[in-house]
Amino acid sequence: MEEQQRARSHTVTTTSSSFAENFSTTSSSFAYDREFLRTPPGLLIIAEIVLGLLVWTLIAGTEYFRVPAFGWGLCFNGSACALYFSAAIVDASSVSPEKEGHNFNSWAASSFFAFLVTICYAGNTYFSFIAWRSRTAQ
């Protein structure tokens, strides 16, 4: 009789999550989190991407290189290069093969791409400097 009772019974486990738990480092797969995009930080990230693309698209569609006020592109690229470089170093130093395999792969890949973005910003800083220097020499 007791075995029949056990066969029919089952355990139900429920969990709840909060905004802070979404940043857990124990996730087992890379997934698109639609719920995050509805949170204030998610909405701000979307706004940053969209508005940033609009700014750069609208400026790039003009003859910005003729206007000295847009020399801040050099400052932006230089500071972005420095910030991405420091983030890449911190990211790379956080990669440890002893931790979970998924996190290791994600962190290693993000570190690699952070260094690539740093190189891109460094190149853009160089070209911005050359363009700025040629304008001031005239």
N, CA, C and O atoms as CSV, one atom per row, in Angstrom:
chain,resi,resn,atom,element,x,y,z
A,1,MET,N,N,0.826,-1.199,0.000
A,1,MET,CA,C,0.000,0.000,0.000
A,1,MET,C,C,0.865,1.254,0.000
A,1,MET,O,O,0.590,2.213,-0.723
A,2,GLU,N,N,1.920,1.235,0.825
A,2,GLU,CA,C,2.795,2.406,0.904
A,2,GLU,C,C,3.479,2.665,-0.440
A,2,GLU,O,O,3.658,3.821,-0.825
A,3,GLU,N,N,3.861,1.610,-1.155
A,3,GLU,CA,C,4.500,1.770,-2.459
A,3,GLU,C,C,3.534,2.371,-3.461
A,3,GLU,O,O,3.945,3.160,-4.312
A,4,GLN,N,N,2.264,2.017,-3.382
A,4,GLN,CA,C,1.273,2.601,-4.274
A,4,GLN,C,C,1.116,4.086,-3.989
A,4,GLN,O,O,0.951,4.882,-4.914
A,5,GLN,N,N,1.167,4.463,-2.723
A,5,GLN,CA,C,1.065,5.874,-2.351
A,5,GLN,C,C,2.248,6.651,-2.924
A,5,GLN,O,O,2.070,7.746,-3.457
A,6,ARG,N,N,3.431,6.102,-2.820
A,6,ARG,CA,C,4.635,6.761,-3.332
A,6,ARG,C,C,4.582,6.908,-4.848
A,6,ARG,O,O,5.003,7.925,-5.398
A,7,ALA,N,N,4.069,5.901,-5.504
A,7,ALA,CA,C,4.008,5.948,-6.964
A,7,ALA,C,C,3.098,7.065,-7.437
A,7,ALA,O,O,3.354,7.684,-8.470
A,8,ARG,N,N,2.035,7.325,-6.685
A,8,ARG,CA,C,1.084,8.361,-7.076
A,8,ARG,C,C,1.520,9.761,-6.653
A,8,ARG,O,O,1.108,10.746,-7.265
A,9,SER,N,N,2.330,9.857,-5.638
A,9,SER,CA,C,2.722,11.184,-5.167
A,9,SER,C,C,3.867,11.726,-6.022
A,9,SER,O,O,4.661,10.970,-6.580
A,10,HIS,N,N,3.928,13.038,-6.107
A,10,HIS,CA,C,5.014,13.682,-6.829
A,10,HIS,C,C,5.351,14.995,-6.139
A,10,HIS,O,O,4.549,15.555,-5.391
A,11,THR,N,N,6.532,15.457,-6.407
A,11,THR,CA,C,7.006,16.681,-5.770
A,11,THR,C,C,6.924,17.827,-6.760
A,11,THR,O,O,7.337,17.699,-7.913
A,12,VAL,N,N,6.395,18.930,-6.309
A,12,VAL,CA,C,6.318,20.119,-7.130
A,12,VAL,C,C,7.224,21.176,-6.493
A,12,VAL,O,O,7.088,21.497,-5.312
A,13,THR,N,N,8.136,21.701,-7.282
A,13,THR,CA,C,9.045,22.727,-6.783
A,13,THR,C,C,8.733,24.023,-7.508
A,13,THR,O,O,8.680,24.060,-8.737
A,14,THR,N,N,8.529,25.069,-6.755
A,14,THR,CA,C,8.304,26.373,-7.357
A,14,THR,C,C,9.426,27.305,-6.950
A,14,THR,O,O,9.959,27.224,-5.843
A,15,THR,N,N,9.766,28.175,-7.853
A,15,THR,CA,C,10.811,29.155,-7.559
A,15,THR,C,C,10.325,30.518,-7.993
A,15,THR,O,O,9.459,30.646,-8.859
A,16,SER,N,N,10.891,31.516,-7.385
A,16,SER,CA,C,10.594,32.871,-7.805
A,16,SER,C,C,11.921,33.556,-8.071
A,16,SER,O,O,12.949,33.201,-7.494
A,17,SER,N,N,11.884,34.530,-8.940
A,17,SER,CA,C,13.129,35.235,-9.240
A,17,SER,C,C,12.895,36.728,-9.121
A,17,SER,O,O,11.781,37.226,-9.283
A,18,SER,N,N,13.952,37.401,-8.839
A,18,SER,CA,C,13.888,38.852,-8.769
A,18,SER,C,C,14.804,39.418,-9.831
A,18,SER,O,O,15.513,38.674,-10.509
A,19,PHE,N,N,14.793,40.712,-9.977
A,19,PHE,CA,C,15.641,41.380,-10.961
A,19,PHE,C,C,17.109,41.048,-10.725
A,19,PHE,O,O,17.847,40.811,-11.682
A,20,ALA,N,N,17.542,41.027,-9.471
A,20,ALA,CA,C,18.948,40.755,-9.153
A,20,ALA,C,C,19.331,39.321,-9.490
A,20,ALA,O,O,20.472,39.062,-9.872
A,21,GLU,N,N,18.395,38.386,-9.355
A,21,GLU,CA,C,18.707,36.993,-9.650
A,21,GLU,C,C,18.923,36.753,-11.128
A,21,GLU,O,O,19.548,35.756,-11.490
A,22,ASN,N,N,18.434,37.623,-12.000
A,22,ASN,CA,C,18.638,37.456,-13.433
A,22,ASN,C,C,20.099,37.590,-13.815
A,22,ASN,O,O,20.487,37.180,-14.909
A,23,PHE,N,N,20.924,38.158,-12.934
A,23,PHE,CA,C,22.334,38.336,-13.221
A,23,PHE,C,C,23.169,37.210,-12.641
A,23,PHE,O,O,24.387,37.341,-12.520
A,24,SER,N,N,22.541,36.123,-12.285
A,24,SER,CA,C,23.242,34.985,-11.704
A,24,SER,C,C,24.272,34.431,-12.676
A,24,SER,O,O,24.055,34.432,-13.888
A,25,THR,N,N,25.395,33.957,-12.142
A,25,THR,CA,C,26.438,33.398,-12.994
A,25,THR,C,C,26.287,31.897,-13.166
A,25,THR,O,O,27.200,31.237,-13.661
A,26,THR,N,N,25.156,31.353,-12.767
A,26,THR,CA,C,24.971,29.908,-12.860
A,26,THR,C,C,24.037,29.513,-13.995
A,26,THR,O,O,23.526,28.393,-13.985
A,27,SER,N,N,23.798,30.361,-14.949
A,27,SER,CA,C,22.911,30.007,-16.048
A,27,SER,C,C,23.566,28.921,-16.894
A,27,SER,O,O,24.792,28.842,-16.983
A,28,SER,N,N,22.742,28.094,-17.509
A,28,SER,CA,C,23.276,26.968,-18.250
A,28,SER,C,C,23.241,27.167,-19.752
A,28,SER,O,O,23.782,26.341,-20.487
A,29,SER,N,N,22.623,28.232,-20.231
A,29,SER,CA,C,22.591,28.472,-21.667
A,29,SER,C,C,22.445,29.963,-21.942
A,29,SER,O,O,22.002,30.735,-21.093
A,30,PHE,N,N,22.823,30.332,-23.131
A,30,PHE,CA,C,22.692,31.722,-23.556
A,30,PHE,C,C,21.296,31.874,-24.124
A,30,PHE,O,O,20.933,31.190,-25.080
A,31,ALA,N,N,20.507,32.771,-23.539
A,31,ALA,CA,C,19.121,32.896,-23.976
A,31,ALA,C,C,18.722,34.360,-24.052
A,31,ALA,O,O,19.260,35.206,-23.338
A,32,TYR,N,N,17.793,34.634,-24.909
A,32,TYR,CA,C,17.216,35.960,-25.053
A,32,TYR,C,C,16.188,36.132,-23.941
A,32,TYR,O,O,15.235,35.358,-23.854
A,33,ASP,N,N,16.373,37.135,-23.094
A,33,ASP,CA,C,15.487,37.348,-21.961
A,33,ASP,C,C,14.548,38.508,-22.267
A,33,ASP,O,O,14.887,39.673,-22.060
A,34,ARG,N,N,13.390,38.176,-22.753
A,34,ARG,CA,C,12.400,39.181,-23.130
A,34,ARG,C,C,11.927,39.977,-21.912
A,34,ARG,O,O,11.601,41.158,-22.028
A,35,GLU,N,N,11.890,39.339,-20.762
A,35,GLU,CA,C,11.453,40.016,-19.542
A,35,GLU,C,C,12.430,41.109,-19.124
A,35,GLU,O,O,12.011,42.146,-18.610
A,36,PHE,N,N,13.730,40.890,-19.336
A,36,PHE,CA,C,14.724,41.908,-18.983
A,36,PHE,C,C,14.484,43.198,-19.751
A,36,PHE,O,O,14.677,44.289,-19.214
A,37,LEU,N,N,14.065,43.078,-21.002
A,37,LEU,CA,C,13.841,44.270,-21.819
A,37,LEU,C,C,12.684,45.120,-21.310
A,37,LEU,O,O,12.534,46.271,-21.718
A,38,ARG,N,N,11.876,44.569,-20.431
A,38,ARG,CA,C,10.756,45.321,-19.849
A,38,ARG,C,C,11.125,45.985,-18.528
A,38,ARG,O,O,10.317,46.721,-17.961
A,39,THR,N,N,12.330,45.738,-18.033
A,39,THR,CA,C,12.781,46.363,-16.794
A,39,THR,C,C,13.380,47.729,-17.116
A,39,THR,O,O,13.755,47.976,-18.262
A,40,PRO,N,N,13.479,48.620,-16.132
A,40,PRO,CA,C,14.089,49.934,-16.402
A,40,PRO,C,C,15.497,49.858,-17.004
A,40,PRO,O,O,15.769,50.592,-17.954
A,41,PRO,N,N,16.409,49.009,-16.502
A,41,PRO,CA,C,17.721,48.928,-17.158
A,41,PRO,C,C,17.627,48.412,-18.599
A,41,PRO,O,O,18.359,48.876,-19.474
A,42,GLY,N,N,16.739,47.468,-18.842
A,42,GLY,CA,C,16.557,46.956,-20.204
A,42,GLY,C,C,16.047,48.019,-21.146
A,42,GLY,O,O,16.522,48.142,-22.275
A,43,LEU,N,N,15.075,48.792,-20.679
A,43,LEU,CA,C,14.539,49.883,-21.504
A,43,LEU,C,C,15.604,50.947,-21.772
A,43,LEU,O,O,15.668,51.504,-22.868
A,44,LEU,N,N,16.437,51.226,-20.770
A,44,LEU,CA,C,17.510,52.206,-20.972
A,44,LEU,C,C,18.538,51.712,-21.985
A,44,LEU,O,O,19.037,52.497,-22.791
A,45,ILE,N,N,18.856,50.426,-21.951
A,45,ILE,CA,C,19.807,49.884,-22.922
A,45,ILE,C,C,19.250,49.991,-24.337
A,45,ILE,O,O,19.970,50.363,-25.263
A,46,ILE,N,N,17.983,49.669,-24.505
A,46,ILE,CA,C,17.366,49.794,-25.823
A,46,ILE,C,C,17.399,51.252,-26.277
A,46,ILE,O,O,17.737,51.538,-27.426
A,47,ALA,N,N,17.050,52.168,-25.381
A,47,ALA,CA,C,17.071,53.595,-25.724
A,47,ALA,C,C,18.483,54.051,-26.072
A,47,ALA,O,O,18.664,54.812,-27.023
A,48,GLU,N,N,19.485,53.602,-25.323
A,48,GLU,CA,C,20.867,53.973,-25.621
A,48,GLU,C,C,21.283,53.513,-27.012
A,48,GLU,O,O,21.910,54.263,-27.761
A,49,ILE,N,N,20.933,52.289,-27.350
A,49,ILE,CA,C,21.301,51.754,-28.660
A,49,ILE,C,C,20.606,52.525,-29.779
A,49,ILE,O,O,21.250,52.962,-30.733
A,50,VAL,N,N,19.303,52.687,-29.660
A,50,VAL,CA,C,18.533,53.357,-30.710
A,50,VAL,C,C,18.954,54.821,-30.854
A,50,VAL,O,O,19.210,55.288,-31.964
A,51,LEU,N,N,19.025,55.541,-29.738
A,51,LEU,CA,C,19.379,56.959,-29.811
A,51,LEU,C,C,20.829,57.153,-30.249
A,51,LEU,O,O,21.130,58.082,-30.998
A,52,GLY,N,N,21.723,56.289,-29.790
A,52,GLY,CA,C,23.117,56.374,-30.219
A,52,GLY,C,C,23.264,56.137,-31.712
A,52,GLY,O,O,24.030,56.825,-32.385
A,53,LEU,N,N,22.525,55.158,-32.229
A,53,LEU,CA,C,22.559,54.916,-33.674
A,53,LEU,C,C,22.003,56.107,-34.450
A,53,LEU,O,O,22.523,56.464,-35.507
A,54,LEU,N,N,20.957,56.710,-33.925
A,54,LEU,CA,C,20.398,57.899,-34.587
A,54,LEU,C,C,21.412,59.047,-34.610
A,54,LEU,O,O,21.591,59.699,-35.639
A,55,VAL,N,N,22.070,59.291,-33.484
A,55,VAL,CA,C,23.064,60.373,-33.414
A,55,VAL,C,C,24.152,60.157,-34.445
A,55,VAL,O,O,24.448,61.052,-35.237
A,56,TRP,N,N,24.752,58.969,-34.442
A,56,TRP,CA,C,25.871,58.717,-35.350
A,56,TRP,C,C,25.419,58.659,-36.806
A,56,TRP,O,O,26.163,59.084,-37.690
A,57,THR,N,N,24.241,58.154,-37.074
A,57,THR,CA,C,23.735,58.119,-38.442
A,57,THR,C,C,23.481,59.523,-38.963
A,57,THR,O,O,23.833,59.845,-40.098
A,58,LEU,N,N,22.868,60.356,-38.133
A,58,LEU,CA,C,22.567,61.719,-38.571
A,58,LEU,C,C,23.839,62.555,-38.751
A,58,LEU,O,O,23.919,63.365,-39.675
A,59,ILE,N,N,24.818,62.368,-37.888
A,59,ILE,CA,C,26.077,63.106,-38.038
A,59,ILE,C,C,26.853,62.579,-39.246
A,59,ILE,O,O,27.421,63.362,-40.008
A,60,ALA,N,N,26.880,61.267,-39.420
A,60,ALA,CA,C,27.627,60.681,-40.535
A,60,ALA,C,C,27.040,61.078,-41.886
A,60,ALA,O,O,27.749,61.060,-42.893
A,61,GLY,N,N,25.778,61.429,-41.923
A,61,GLY,CA,C,25.132,61.837,-43.162
A,61,GLY,C,C,25.413,63.286,-43.532
A,61,GLY,O,O,24.898,63.771,-44.539
A,62,THR,N,N,26.207,63.976,-42.750
A,62,THR,CA,C,26.535,65.374,-43.034
A,62,THR,C,C,28.022,65.499,-43.347
A,62,THR,O,O,28.754,64.509,-43.345
A,63,GLU,N,N,28.447,66.698,-43.609
A,63,GLU,CA,C,29.872,66.966,-43.823
A,63,GLU,C,C,30.484,67.387,-42.492
A,63,GLU,O,O,30.986,68.501,-42.345
A,64,TYR,N,N,30.431,66.474,-41.529
A,64,TYR,CA,C,30.877,66.753,-40.162
A,64,TYR,C,C,32.358,67.115,-40.090
A,64,TYR,O,O,32.774,67.836,-39.182
A,65,PHE,N,N,33.145,66.630,-41.023
A,65,PHE,CA,C,34.577,66.884,-40.986
A,65,PHE,C,C,34.917,68.347,-41.267
A,65,PHE,O,O,36.053,68.764,-41.042
A,66,ARG,N,N,33.968,69.122,-41.748
A,66,ARG,CA,C,34.197,70.543,-41.999
A,66,ARG,C,C,33.859,71.426,-40.789
A,66,ARG,O,O,34.163,72.618,-40.781
A,67,VAL,N,N,33.240,70.839,-39.788
A,67,VAL,CA,C,32.803,71.605,-38.622
A,67,VAL,C,C,33.706,71.256,-37.441
A,67,VAL,O,O,33.678,70.120,-36.969
A,68,PRO,N,N,34.515,72.216,-36.949
A,68,PRO,CA,C,35.438,71.927,-35.851
A,68,PRO,C,C,34.746,71.455,-34.568
A,68,PRO,O,O,35.353,70.743,-33.768
A,69,ALA,N,N,33.504,71.837,-34.367
A,69,ALA,CA,C,32.797,71.439,-33.143
A,69,ALA,C,C,32.635,69.931,-33.054
A,69,ALA,O,O,32.491,69.385,-31.960
A,70,PHE,N,N,32.656,69.260,-34.186
A,70,PHE,CA,C,32.507,67.806,-34.163
A,70,PHE,C,C,33.841,67.106,-33.956
A,70,PHE,O,O,33.935,65.895,-34.160
A,71,GLY,N,N,34.868,67.835,-33.556
A,71,GLY,CA,C,36.152,67.243,-33.205
A,71,GLY,C,C,36.048,66.362,-31.978
A,71,GLY,O,O,36.976,65.614,-31.671
A,72,TRP,N,N,34.912,66.443,-31.261
A,72,TRP,CA,C,34.719,65.599,-30.095
A,72,TRP,C,C,34.680,64.134,-30.481
A,72,TRP,O,O,34.796,63.274,-29.607
A,73,GLY,N,N,34.515,63.806,-31.810
A,73,GLY,CA,C,34.571,62.391,-32.226
A,73,GLY,C,C,35.879,61.773,-31.824
A,73,GLY,O,O,35.928,60.593,-31.477
A,74,LEU,N,N,36.988,62.580,-31.865
A,74,LEU,CA,C,38.313,62.117,-31.443
A,74,LEU,C,C,38.300,61.792,-29.948
A,74,LEU,O,O,38.812,60.752,-29.533
A,75,CYS,N,N,37.718,62.677,-29.144
A,75,CYS,CA,C,37.638,62.449,-27.687
A,75,CYS,C,C,36.776,61.231,-27.369
A,75,CYS,O,O,37.117,60.429,-26.499
A,76,PHE,N,N,35.666,61.099,-28.076
A,76,PHE,CA,C,34.772,59.958,-27.848
A,76,PHE,C,C,35.494,58.653,-28.155
A,76,PHE,O,O,35.472,57.723,-27.349
A,77,ASN,N,N,36.138,58.585,-29.324
A,77,ASN,CA,C,36.817,57.348,-29.709
A,77,ASN,C,C,37.966,57.018,-28.763
A,77,ASN,O,O,38.168,55.856,-28.411
A,78,GLY,N,N,38.711,58.028,-28.353
A,78,GLY,CA,C,39.817,57.791,-27.423
A,78,GLY,C,C,39.346,57.303,-26.069
A,78,GLY,O,O,39.918,56.370,-25.505
A,79,SER,N,N,38.297,57.937,-25.540
A,79,SER,CA,C,37.788,57.500,-24.229
A,79,SER,C,C,37.121,56.134,-24.323
A,79,SER,O,O,37.250,55.325,-23.405
A,80,ALA,N,N,36.409,55.863,-25.416
A,80,ALA,CA,C,35.795,54.538,-25.592
A,80,ALA,C,C,36.868,53.468,-25.696
A,80,ALA,O,O,36.708,52.371,-25.161
A,81,CYS,N,N,37.963,53.782,-26.384
A,81,CYS,CA,C,39.075,52.836,-26.493
A,81,CYS,C,C,39.650,52.524,-25.106
A,81,CYS,O,O,39.873,51.361,-24.772
A,82,ALA,N,N,39.885,53.558,-24.309
A,82,ALA,CA,C,40.433,53.360,-22.963
A,82,ALA,C,C,39.473,52.562,-22.083
A,82,ALA,O,O,39.897,51.663,-21.357
A,83,LEU,N,N,38.195,52.885,-22.145
A,83,LEU,CA,C,37.215,52.172,-21.320
A,83,LEU,C,C,37.066,50.716,-21.742
A,83,LEU,O,O,37.010,49.828,-20.891
A,84,TYR,N,N,37.001,50.458,-23.055
A,84,TYR,CA,C,36.899,49.077,-23.510
A,84,TYR,C,C,38.164,48.291,-23.185
A,84,TYR,O,O,38.093,47.104,-22.866
A,85,PHE,N,N,39.330,48.951,-23.264
A,85,PHE,CA,C,40.576,48.267,-22.940
A,85,PHE,C,C,40.598,47.846,-21.472
A,85,PHE,O,O,40.979,46.722,-21.146
A,86,SER,N,N,40.189,48.757,-20.591
A,86,SER,CA,C,40.157,48.390,-19.166
A,86,SER,C,C,39.116,47.307,-18.905
A,86,SER,O,O,39.354,46.403,-18.105
A,87,ALA,N,N,37.964,47.388,-19.572
A,87,ALA,CA,C,36.933,46.347,-19.416
A,87,ALA,C,C,37.427,45.011,-19.956
A,87,ALA,O,O,37.136,43.964,-19.376
A,88,ALA,N,N,38.171,45.036,-21.060
A,88,ALA,CA,C,38.689,43.797,-21.644
A,88,ALA,C,C,39.694,43.135,-20.704
A,88,ALA,O,O,39.712,41.912,-20.566
A,89,ILE,N,N,40.527,43.946,-20.062
A,89,ILE,CA,C,41.498,43.395,-19.120
A,89,ILE,C,C,40.791,42.757,-17.924
A,89,ILE,O,O,41.132,41.648,-17.514
A,90,VAL,N,N,39.814,43.456,-17.374
A,90,VAL,CA,C,39.061,42.903,-16.239
A,90,VAL,C,C,38.323,41.638,-16.665
A,90,VAL,O,O,38.298,40.648,-15.933
A,91,ASP,N,N,37.726,41.678,-17.849
A,91,ASP,CA,C,36.998,40.521,-18.363
A,91,ASP,C,C,37.941,39.333,-18.544
A,91,ASP,O,O,37.619,38.215,-18.140
A,92,ALA,N,N,39.092,39.571,-19.143
A,92,ALA,CA,C,40.051,38.486,-19.381
A,92,ALA,C,C,40.593,37.912,-18.070
A,92,ALA,O,O,40.829,36.708,-17.967
A,93,SER,N,N,40.786,38.764,-17.083
A,93,SER,CA,C,41.305,38.269,-15.803
A,93,SER,C,C,40.250,37.485,-15.020
A,93,SER,O,O,40.591,36.754,-14.090
A,94,SER,N,N,38.991,37.626,-15.381
A,94,SER,CA,C,37.912,36.898,-14.709
A,94,SER,C,C,37.703,35.500,-15.278
A,94,SER,O,O,37.009,34.687,-14.668
A,95,VAL,N,N,38.287,35.211,-16.427
A,95,VAL,CA,C,38.098,33.919,-17.073
A,95,VAL,C,C,38.912,32.865,-16.321
A,95,VAL,O,O,40.124,32.998,-16.155
A,96,SER,N,N,38.229,31.828,-15.876
A,96,SER,CA,C,38.886,30.756,-15.133
A,96,SER,C,C,38.311,29.421,-15.580
A,96,SER,O,O,37.101,29.217,-15.475
A,97,PRO,N,N,39.132,28.515,-16.072
A,97,PRO,CA,C,38.599,27.225,-16.528
A,97,PRO,C,C,38.059,26.346,-15.410
A,97,PRO,O,O,37.350,25.379,-15.686
A,98,GLU,N,N,38.374,26.655,-14.152
A,98,GLU,CA,C,37.858,25.842,-13.044
A,98,GLU,C,C,36.371,26.048,-12.823
A,98,GLU,O,O,35.707,25.193,-12.237
A,99,LYS,N,N,35.845,27.162,-13.282
A,99,LYS,CA,C,34.422,27.436,-13.073
A,99,LYS,C,C,33.592,26.662,-14.090
A,99,LYS,O,O,34.135,25.890,-14.880
A,100,GLU,N,N,32.304,26.864,-14.071
A,100,GLU,CA,C,31.396,26.146,-14.966
A,100,GLU,C,C,31.778,26.341,-16.429
A,100,GLU,O,O,32.209,27.426,-16.822
A,101,GLY,N,N,31.624,25.310,-17.220
A,101,GLY,CA,C,32.019,25.342,-18.626
A,101,GLY,C,C,31.334,26.426,-19.431
A,101,GLY,O,O,31.980,27.108,-20.227
A,102,HIS,N,N,30.041,26.595,-19.237
A,102,HIS,CA,C,29.308,27.610,-20.007
A,102,HIS,C,C,29.822,29.004,-19.697
A,102,HIS,O,O,30.046,29.801,-20.607
A,103,ASN,N,N,30.010,29.301,-18.425
A,103,ASN,CA,C,30.514,30.619,-18.051
A,103,ASN,C,C,31.915,30.845,-18.596
A,103,ASN,O,O,32.235,31.948,-19.041
A,104,PHE,N,N,32.746,29.823,-18.567
A,104,PHE,CA,C,34.096,29.944,-19.104
A,104,PHE,C,C,34.046,30.312,-20.580
A,104,PHE,O,O,34.743,31.227,-21.019
A,105,ASN,N,N,33.221,29.599,-21.350
A,105,ASN,CA,C,33.116,29.870,-22.782
A,105,ASN,C,C,32.589,31.271,-23.050
A,105,ASN,O,O,33.117,31.979,-23.908
A,106,SER,N,N,31.556,31.675,-22.329
A,106,SER,CA,C,30.973,33.004,-22.530
A,106,SER,C,C,31.953,34.100,-22.149
A,106,SER,O,O,32.106,35.085,-22.872
A,107,TRP,N,N,32.618,33.927,-21.011
A,107,TRP,CA,C,33.558,34.955,-20.570
A,107,TRP,C,C,34.778,35.019,-21.475
A,107,TRP,O,O,35.287,36.105,-21.755
A,108,ALA,N,N,35.245,33.886,-21.929
A,108,ALA,CA,C,36.392,33.882,-22.846
A,108,ALA,C,C,36.027,34.571,-24.155
A,108,ALA,O,O,36.809,35.363,-24.682
A,109,ALA,N,N,34.846,34.273,-24.680
A,109,ALA,CA,C,34.399,34.904,-25.924
A,109,ALA,C,C,34.188,36.406,-25.735
A,109,ALA,O,O,34.570,37.198,-26.597
A,110,SER,N,N,33.585,36.800,-24.621
A,110,SER,CA,C,33.362,38.233,-24.390
A,110,SER,C,C,34.682,38.959,-24.235
A,110,SER,O,O,34.810,40.103,-24.671
A,111,SER,N,N,35.657,38.327,-23.628
A,111,SER,CA,C,36.983,38.919,-23.491
A,111,SER,C,C,37.625,39.115,-24.866
A,111,SER,O,O,38.200,40.168,-25.142
A,112,PHE,N,N,37.528,38.117,-25.713
A,112,PHE,CA,C,38.069,38.206,-27.067
A,112,PHE,C,C,37.432,39.366,-27.830
A,112,PHE,O,O,38.133,40.172,-28.441
A,113,PHE,N,N,36.097,39.445,-27.791
A,113,PHE,CA,C,35.402,40.506,-28.511
A,113,PHE,C,C,35.658,41.882,-27.900
A,113,PHE,O,O,35.670,42.885,-28.614
A,114,ALA,N,N,35.860,41.935,-26.594
A,114,ALA,CA,C,36.189,43.225,-25.964
A,114,ALA,C,C,37.524,43.745,-26.478
A,114,ALA,O,O,37.675,44.945,-26.706
A,115,PHE,N,N,38.492,42.854,-26.663
A,115,PHE,CA,C,39.773,43.285,-27.230
A,115,PHE,C,C,39.622,43.692,-28.695
A,115,PHE,O,O,40.277,44.633,-29.144
A,116,LEU,N,N,38.763,42.993,-29.449
A,116,LEU,CA,C,38.523,43.393,-30.843
A,116,LEU,C,C,37.883,44.781,-30.925
A,116,LEU,O,O,38.268,45.602,-31.759
A,117,VAL,N,N,36.906,45.034,-30.054
A,117,VAL,CA,C,36.271,46.357,-30.033
A,117,VAL,C,C,37.292,47.419,-29.647
A,117,VAL,O,O,37.273,48.524,-30.190
A,118,THR,N,N,38.183,47.094,-28.713
A,118,THR,CA,C,39.239,48.025,-28.319
A,118,THR,C,C,40.109,48.377,-29.514
A,118,THR,O,O,40.438,49.545,-29.721
A,119,ILE,N,N,40.484,47.377,-30.299
A,119,ILE,CA,C,41.303,47.620,-31.491
A,119,ILE,C,C,40.555,48.493,-32.488
A,119,ILE,O,O,41.143,49.388,-33.097
A,120,CYS,N,N,39.267,48.239,-32.658
A,120,CYS,CA,C,38.455,49.065,-33.574
A,120,CYS,C,C,38.419,50.519,-33.111
A,120,CYS,O,O,38.610,51.434,-33.912
A,121,TYR,N,N,38.172,50.731,-31.813
A,121,TYR,CA,C,38.145,52.098,-31.299
A,121,TYR,C,C,39.520,52.746,-31.383
A,121,TYR,O,O,39.614,53.946,-31.639
A,122,ALA,N,N,40.590,51.980,-31.174
A,122,ALA,CA,C,41.938,52.537,-31.298
A,122,ALA,C,C,42.195,52.987,-32.732
A,122,ALA,O,O,42.742,54.067,-32.958
A,123,GLY,N,N,41.805,52.171,-33.692
A,123,GLY,CA,C,41.942,52.557,-35.101
A,123,GLY,C,C,41.126,53.786,-35.435
A,123,GLY,O,O,41.592,54.683,-36.138
A,124,ASN,N,N,39.906,53.821,-34.926
A,124,ASN,CA,C,39.047,54.978,-35.173
A,124,ASN,C,C,39.606,56.227,-34.502
A,124,ASN,O,O,39.484,57.328,-35.038
A,125,THR,N,N,40.216,56.062,-33.335
A,125,THR,CA,C,40.855,57.193,-32.661
A,125,THR,C,C,41.998,57.729,-33.508
A,125,THR,O,O,42.157,58.941,-33.648
A,126,TYR,N,N,42.793,56.830,-34.072
A,126,TYR,CA,C,43.902,57.241,-34.930
A,126,TYR,C,C,43.397,58.033,-36.138
A,126,TYR,O,O,43.916,59.107,-36.443
A,127,PHE,N,N,42.385,57.497,-36.821
A,127,PHE,CA,C,41.861,58.191,-37.998
A,127,PHE,C,C,41.183,59.505,-37.628
A,127,PHE,O,O,41.257,60.470,-38.388
A,128,SER,N,N,40.526,59.556,-36.473
A,128,SER,CA,C,39.939,60.812,-36.011
A,128,SER,C,C,41.024,61.840,-35.721
A,128,SER,O,O,40.862,63.023,-36.018
A,129,PHE,N,N,42.128,61.387,-35.141
A,129,PHE,CA,C,43.251,62.282,-34.858
A,129,PHE,C,C,43.850,62.820,-36.152
A,129,PHE,O,O,44.135,64.013,-36.249
A,130,ILE,N,N,44.041,61.963,-37.139
A,130,ILE,CA,C,44.585,62.396,-38.434
A,130,ILE,C,C,43.650,63.425,-39.074
A,130,ILE,O,O,44.111,64.446,-39.583
A,131,ALA,N,N,42.355,63.166,-39.051
A,131,ALA,CA,C,41.390,64.104,-39.630
A,131,ALA,C,C,41.392,65.414,-38.858
A,131,ALA,O,O,41.352,66.484,-39.465
A,132,TRP,N,N,41.440,65.351,-37.524
A,132,TRP,CA,C,41.457,66.559,-36.702
A,132,TRP,C,C,42.731,67.364,-36.944
A,132,TRP,O,O,42.688,68.590,-37.050
A,133,ARG,N,N,43.859,66.672,-37.031
A,133,ARG,CA,C,45.143,67.337,-37.244
A,133,ARG,C,C,45.192,68.020,-38.609
A,133,ARG,O,O,45.730,69.120,-38.730
A,134,SER,N,N,44.641,67.385,-39.626
A,134,SER,CA,C,44.660,67.992,-40.963
A,134,SER,C,C,43.775,69.229,-41.023
A,134,SER,O,O,44.056,70.149,-41.791
A,135,ARG,N,N,42.699,69.267,-40.218
A,135,ARG,CA,C,41.839,70.446,-40.186
A,135,ARG,C,C,42.535,71.596,-39.467
A,135,ARG,O,O,42.426,72.747,-39.888
A,136,THR,N,N,43.250,71.291,-38.382
A,136,THR,CA,C,43.885,72.363,-37.613
A,136,THR,C,C,45.146,72.886,-38.307
A,136,THR,O,O,45.566,74.017,-38.061
A,137,ALA,N,N,45.754,72.057,-39.181
A,137,ALA,CA,C,46.963,72.500,-39.890
A,137,ALA,C,C,46.639,73.460,-41.020
A,137,ALA,O,O,47.514,74.207,-41.458
A,138,GLN,N,N,45.412,73.461,-41.501
A,138,GLN,CA,C,45.047,74.317,-42.630
A,138,GLN,C,C,44.865,75.729,-42.245
A,138,GLN,O,O,44.556,76.565,-43.094
